[in-house]
């Protein structure tokens, strides 16, 4: 069976009709940014199915505008924390946090392919605009204007070393006993530690204690960290929304989206660390900055508007890491002391992040580095199959297998010559 056929089979295996699961067993529900990427894979098989994926995601939107990071369409006790732990109180149970806003970027791609229009386009434009405005109310760092996260899971990069320091302020001493389900599917050496998981659950219990009042949470949450990854993705998503809104005849929304994109680029600018010479996180509570380059640093290209000197500094980091790693782009700097090639977001390569980084590089006109990212992504799949993530040093496949967004990234980006922009 060819890799194309394998990718198609994985999408069909993980298809639940109106939504997809990331992979059977390990992640049995609908995840926010996973669905956005899944739609790009479905677009190569069935454009109407691709649109349906995004519509199902948008249909879970809260009244305040948030689109949550997990939608629990059915019961499955094989995953923890489930809907009872979150206690969001919605008719269709969801988690109480969000995830990187890739929805608009995916919809923009479907629009360009001729798969999205009419009432579907109009409905998605309205939902995306409400979600993007919600970020400015519920997740804006007041000191920088960047987007912050109230939980590491919200960033999509759960155990990134940048979260270690801020997580120390989270008291997990009274967390109710729980049983992790992920370790029944994946080697513990590839997952967050017990101590990290206890703090993750403590933050869920905090959210539930304030009834998931999103507007109040930034003031009260013990964890609130400005994130260059979220900020860059939202900045690019705003330009995507502007394109979608123009196509839907909503020039008013297009203008507002472009204004927000410009403000987010200014917020991104304030996340620049002269010490690291890259974009890093900022703990809103303490002002402390991230200590090393991460894959999110390279998402600065995706945000757009980089000053030449900062682009040059990021290019230098990229080239240094490309010498140290067989496969780009590692989620954490291999020169950092806490780099771990196997442990989730502390080193491994993720194809969907490569998709975003390559898009940013290509839109800046850096075809050579964009092609390095694409070619490495292709080699990882060709050699290791469709896994959740991979070692940047030897390409070893890691995490869950038969992974939806890896299959989608293959079909939309990695398999052929290209840069992720068409």
Buried (B, 14 or more C-beta within 10 A) or exposed (E): EEBBEBBBBBBEBBBBEBBBBBBBBBBBBBBBBBBBBBBBBBBBBBBEBBBBBBBBBBBBBBEBBBBBBBBBBEEBEBBEBBBEBBBBEBEEBBBBBBBBBBBBBBBBBBBBBEBBEEEBBBBBBBBBBBBBBBBBEBBBBEEBBBBBBBBBBBBBBBBBBBBBBBBEEBEBEEBEEEEBBBEEBBEEEBBBEEEBBBBBBBBBBBBBEBEBEBEEBBEEBBBBBBBBBBBBBBBBBBBBBBBBBBBBEBEEBBEBBBEBBBBBBEBBBBBBBEEBBBBBBBBBEEEBBBBBBBBBBBBBBBBBBBEEEBBEBBBEBBEBBBEBBBBBBBBBBBEBEBBBBBBBBBBBBBBBBBBBBBBBBBBBEBEEBBBBBBBBBBBBBEEBBBBBBBBBBEBBBBBBBBBBBBBBBBBBBBBEEBBBBE
